[in-house]
Amino acid sequence: GAGVSQSPSNKVTEKGKDVELRCDPISGHTALYWYRQSLGQGLEFLIYFQGNSAPDKSGLPSDRFSAERTGGSVSTLTIQRTQQEDSAVYLCASSFLLAGQETQYFGPGTRLLVL
Amino acid sequence: SQQGEEDPQALSIQEGENATMNCSYKTSINNLQWYRQNSGRGLVHLILIRSNEREKHSGRLRVTLDTSKKSSSLLITASRAADTASYFCAPSGSARQLTFGSGTQLTVLP
């Protein structure tokens, strides 16, 4: 596809269960970001991958959160032992650098609800 | 933090009027970007203005940047109902990741 895609679009889970969220970036984009957005709030950075470099995990809120990017393309964000405060829209973005400037293109997000 | 703060928090105008929203930030930047978000999802990139630019146009959008005041404005001319959305500014500096504030919720009434 032409844009960033994410799956599932919606996920309802019970507290304590693990969830996996998937992101397919735009082909050729070298950077991939995960963010989350709670209701009525701004964007909170979680993690980003740049090429083959070690990911920047500085935004992950706890060790229950982890992410992988396989083959420099698809990424999976895993939340273990989900808590109600994990409920949010999880957004993925991909980007490339052009003339030293970067524009991030966002997917539609996964809306996670932890009951 | 390179987070931008949008002002006002909410703006309601009639179709055809112009809408102006502002962004203030605190750190040095390489560029500043504006995004739009409809219905709590779907962040769409609108425009990027570099730190050495003062004004940029894209269709009905006009963005200004004043690095001395660390502020930017987004003007939407001849607004339409479809412009109803939340608008976020994203100052971008040394950190690659974007940080958004709460945004400006624009409502364009038909």
Chai-1 contact restraints between the chains, C-beta under 6 A:
chainA,res_idxA,chainB,res_idxB,connection_type,confidence,min_distance_angstrom,max_distance_angstrom,comment,restraint_id
A,G42,B,F100,contact,1.0,0.0,6.0,A-B,restraint_1
A,G42,B,G101,contact,1.0,0.0,6.0,A-B,restraint_2
A,G42,B,S102,contact,1.0,0.0,6.0,A-B,restraint_3
A,L43,B,F100,contact,1.0,0.0,6.0,A-B,restraint_4
A,F45,B,Q97,contact,1.0,0.0,6.0,A-B,restraint_5
A,Y48,B,Q97,contact,1.0,0.0,6.0,A-B,restraint_6
A,Q101,B,N31,contact,1.0,0.0,6.0,A-B,restraint_7
A,T103,B,H45,contact,1.0,0.0,6.0,A-B,restraint_8
A,T103,B,L48,contact,1.0,0.0,6.0,A-B,restraint_9
A,F106,B,L43,contact,1.0,0.0,6.0,A-B,restraint_10
A,P108,B,R41,contact,1.0,0.0,6.0,A-B,restraint_11
A,P108,B,G42,contact,1.0,0.0,6.0,A-B,restraint_12
A,G109,B,R41,contact,1.0,0.0,6.0,A-B,restraint_13
